[in-house]
Amino acid sequence: MSDDGHEQNGHENVPSRQRRRFPGISSRAYEHPADRSALVALRKLSGFDTVFKALSGLLPERSLRLLFLSDSVRVSDQQFAYLNDMLRDACYILDLEKVPPMYVSQDPKPNAMCIGLDEPIIVVTTGLVDLLDEEEMRAVVGHEVGHALSGHAVYRTILLFLTSLALRVAWIPLGNLAIMAIVTALREWFRKSELSADRAGLLVGQDLQASMRGLMKLAGGHHLHEMNVDAFLKQAEEYEAGGDLRDSVLKILNVLPRSHPFTTVRAAELKKWSESRDYQRLMDGHYPRRTEDKDTSVTDSFRESAASYASNVKGSKDPLMKLVTDIAGGAGDLGGRVRRGFGGFTATNPNPKDQPPRETDED
């Protein structure tokens, strides 16, 4: 329901709570800079759609659609009607004219996804439906609609296909390495796309606390009375800043095989965005429109992405990122910093005069 109470684009039976609507909003309004630059570049590629149409014959999309249709429950006015209301409401708020089909699949593991090449479909598991309350679920539905609006479903389907292909050709060393290099890059991009979709979920639910609760439940289950948002966010700070260079390397190794960022990191990133000037301007009605997408500069998008990564590295408390910042800034005694970072130098050197000089210029 829009602020003026009028219905548009044929969406009816939306929940009565008034939420701000974003007519004609471009997905660029909420996309993470790294996600946005990749999408802008892909959309600008000549023949890109044709290539993916050709690939669609190799992908099991038809099989997946038939599988969900035959062995899951399709959300409608007659089945999971409250989810159907949420779905229509999310499409209405983000001005997505065609409502994607949505299915509930029997699976105790909480999960949701948006897949498909020709047309996106949304799937949520019973584990997720049982875990979340109405407002938390609304943020999840908005998250998946955000994926649909951005076109993430296409690229996720390709990622699933390439991951499966890598397993099939694992016996071919060079072929497997080439595919896994692409998969690794796609996963890094897709982790950023999840941050984008979290933002879309907040735009739909317009309830930061509900978004935070949902992420906490994904991490710790339904025992919400035993959890605290502030303490949960402190975990993200401790995760980023704690340990030495060995821990930094382990963080990278832990996240590489994942398609999603860690839940504490997602919560911290979403809260940071909700407090930003960009979010406030968006809520005030100042955002890019879809009609402007064709004029978007690839160079500008990559520049914004690079600036975002540089800012994250510079502001990071992670030991490895601080070392990178020091290298970029030309700091002295980097060898000593590395040795101390790995914890093997100062702890074993009994002679104080052989210690590297104490640093006084750290942030």
Order of alpha helices (4+ residues) and beta strands (2+ residues): alpha-alpha-alpha-beta-alpha-beta-beta-beta-alpha-alpha-alpha-alpha-alpha-alpha-alpha-alpha-alpha-alpha-alpha-alpha
